[in-house]
Amino acid sequence: MEKGQTKVKIGIIGSGNIGANAARLFVRAGHEVVLSNSRGGQGLEALVSELGAKAKAATLEEATHFGEVVLIAIPFGKFKTLPERAFDGKVVIDAGNYYPERDGKFAELDNDQTTSSELMAAHLKGARLSKALTQSGSSIWQLKAIRVGRWKIGARFLSLATTRKRRRLWPV
Ligand SMILES: NC(=O)c1ccc[n+]([C@@H]2O[C@H](COP(=O)([O-])OP(=O)(O)OC[C@H]3O[C@@H](n4cnc5c(N)ncnc54)[C@H](OP(=O)(O)O)[C@@H]3O)[C@@H](O)[C@H]2O)c1
């Protein structure tokens, strides 16, 4: 960890392409992560072992509770399964994209009435939600995870980008 850099506890909800590669970058930058998936953290043993002492796997609720910052990297269509009161006061990074063929159709998104992040923000009561990571493919993140030696939260990760209307939600 660089002098003057703050160590951040990061909860990760969804540990697939995006969640796992973000975790690699976070750990490499000196942060601590708790990873979760839809199976209470089961199946993440190899990833946790690769990441070392700064990483654990746990339930979604435990990962959320742990994180000062919580990254949500699940298929967007599952957002209503997230416990709506668990994110109160948390800085939440929404990495999700809306794909109707995967997520099911949301009429309010199809007619540009709102954005996927606004729907998620409305569901997660009290969360301070920003959208990020949605415009680069996970292969890019994988390369960064391998190549980038240090990576500061607060820089690239928290650069805000919203889908569709590209509207800023709650800046962090
Ligand atoms: N892949 C990309 O290049 C990319 C780029 C930008 C944005 N995105 C967006 O980022 C999000 C994640 O994409 P991904 O490619 O990382 O997906 P992925 O590889 O399929 O991983 C999804 C993860 O979410 C977990 N999950 C699924 N449903 C859940 C639920 N209801 N509660 C908790 N965890 C759940 C899965 O757990 P299980 O393994 O237990 O099912 C898995 O760990 C998507 O919205 C995607 O559109 C992806």
Ligand as a Chemical Component Dictionary entry (heavy atoms), coordinates in Angstrom:
data_LIG
# 
_chem_comp.id                   LIG 
_chem_comp.type                 NON-POLYMER 
_chem_comp.pdbx_formal_charge   0 
_chem_comp.three_letter_code    LIG 
# 
loop_
_chem_comp_atom.comp_id 
_chem_comp_atom.atom_id 
_chem_comp_atom.alt_atom_id 
_chem_comp_atom.type_symbol 
_chem_comp_atom.charge 
_chem_comp_atom.model_Cartn_x 
_chem_comp_atom.model_Cartn_y 
_chem_comp_atom.model_Cartn_z 
_chem_comp_atom.pdbx_ordinal 
LIG N1  N1  N 0  -18.446 -9.755  -17.975 1  
LIG C1  C1  C 0  -18.226 -8.525  -18.482 2  
LIG O1  O1  O 0  -17.358 -8.306  -19.337 3  
LIG C2  C2  C 0  -19.013 -7.359  -17.938 4  
LIG C3  C3  C 0  -18.589 -6.051  -18.221 5  
LIG C4  C4  C 0  -19.289 -4.969  -17.672 6  
LIG C5  C5  C 0  -20.415 -5.204  -16.898 7  
LIG N2  N2  N 1  -20.826 -6.482  -16.666 8  
LIG C6  C6  C 0  -22.030 -6.681  -15.852 9  
LIG O2  O2  O 0  -21.589 -7.051  -14.553 10 
LIG C7  C7  C 0  -22.531 -7.946  -13.980 11 
LIG C8  C8  C 0  -21.808 -9.241  -13.642 12 
LIG O3  O3  O 0  -21.281 -9.786  -14.826 13 
LIG P1  P1  P 0  -20.281 -11.025 -14.794 14 
LIG O4  O4  O 0  -19.843 -11.245 -16.184 15 
LIG O5  O5  O -1 -19.273 -10.845 -13.710 16 
LIG O6  O6  O 0  -21.295 -12.202 -14.371 17 
LIG P2  P2  P 0  -20.947 -13.713 -14.009 18 
LIG O7  O7  O 0  -19.567 -14.068 -14.394 19 
LIG O8  O8  O 0  -22.072 -14.533 -14.541 20 
LIG O9  O9  O 0  -21.019 -13.732 -12.404 21 
LIG C9  C9  C 0  -22.209 -13.444 -11.755 22 
LIG C10 C10 C 0  -21.984 -13.587 -10.274 23 
LIG O10 O10 O 0  -23.173 -13.129 -9.624  24 
LIG C11 C11 C 0  -23.588 -14.114 -8.701  25 
LIG N3  N3  N 0  -25.031 -14.051 -8.551  26 
LIG C12 C12 C 0  -25.983 -14.321 -9.473  27 
LIG N4  N4  N 0  -27.201 -14.104 -8.962  28 
LIG C13 C13 C 0  -27.018 -13.690 -7.697  29 
LIG C14 C14 C 0  -27.891 -13.314 -6.645  30 
LIG N5  N5  N 0  -29.229 -13.305 -6.826  31 
LIG N6  N6  N 0  -27.355 -12.971 -5.449  32 
LIG C15 C15 C 0  -26.015 -12.975 -5.271  33 
LIG N7  N7  N 0  -25.126 -13.305 -6.233  34 
LIG C16 C16 C 0  -25.624 -13.660 -7.433  35 
LIG C17 C17 C 0  -23.127 -15.423 -9.284  36 
LIG O11 O11 O 0  -23.089 -16.388 -8.264  37 
LIG P3  P3  P 0  -23.181 -17.948 -8.589  38 
LIG O12 O12 O 0  -21.896 -18.329 -9.226  39 
LIG O13 O13 O 0  -23.394 -18.560 -7.242  40 
LIG O14 O14 O 0  -24.361 -18.112 -9.521  41 
LIG C18 C18 C 0  -21.748 -15.013 -9.801  42 
LIG O15 O15 O 0  -20.806 -15.018 -8.746  43 
LIG C19 C19 C 0  -23.621 -8.152  -15.024 44 
LIG O16 O16 O 0  -24.686 -7.254  -14.801 45 
LIG C20 C20 C 0  -22.930 -7.810  -16.325 46 
LIG O17 O17 O 0  -23.827 -7.395  -17.316 47 
LIG C21 C21 C 0  -20.140 -7.562  -17.159 48 
# 
loop_
_chem_comp_bond.comp_id 
_chem_comp_bond.atom_id_1 
_chem_comp_bond.atom_id_2 
_chem_comp_bond.value_order 
_chem_comp_bond.pdbx_ordinal 
LIG N1  C1  SING 1  
LIG C1  O1  DOUB 2  
LIG C1  C2  SING 3  
LIG C2  C3  SING 4  
LIG C2  C21 DOUB 5  
LIG C3  C4  DOUB 6  
LIG C4  C5  SING 7  
LIG C5  N2  DOUB 8  
LIG N2  C6  SING 9  
LIG N2  C21 SING 10 
LIG C6  O2  SING 11 
LIG C6  C20 SING 12 
LIG O2  C7  SING 13 
LIG C7  C8  SING 14 
LIG C7  C19 SING 15 
LIG C8  O3  SING 16 
LIG O3  P1  SING 17 
LIG P1  O4  DOUB 18 
LIG P1  O5  SING 19 
LIG P1  O6  SING 20 
LIG O6  P2  SING 21 
LIG P2  O7  DOUB 22 
LIG P2  O8  SING 23 
LIG P2  O9  SING 24 
LIG O9  C9  SING 25 
LIG C9  C10 SING 26 
LIG C10 O10 SING 27 
LIG C10 C18 SING 28 
LIG O10 C11 SING 29 
LIG C11 N3  SING 30 
LIG C11 C17 SING 31 
LIG N3  C12 SING 32 
LIG N3  C16 SING 33 
LIG C12 N4  DOUB 34 
LIG N4  C13 SING 35 
LIG C13 C14 SING 36 
LIG C13 C16 DOUB 37 
LIG C14 N5  SING 38 
LIG C14 N6  DOUB 39 
LIG N6  C15 SING 40 
LIG C15 N7  DOUB 41 
LIG N7  C16 SING 42 
LIG C17 O11 SING 43 
LIG C17 C18 SING 44 
LIG O11 P3  SING 45 
LIG P3  O12 DOUB 46 
LIG P3  O13 SING 47 
LIG P3  O14 SING 48 
LIG C18 O15 SING 49 
LIG C19 O16 SING 50 
LIG C19 C20 SING 51 
LIG C20 O17 SING 52 
# 
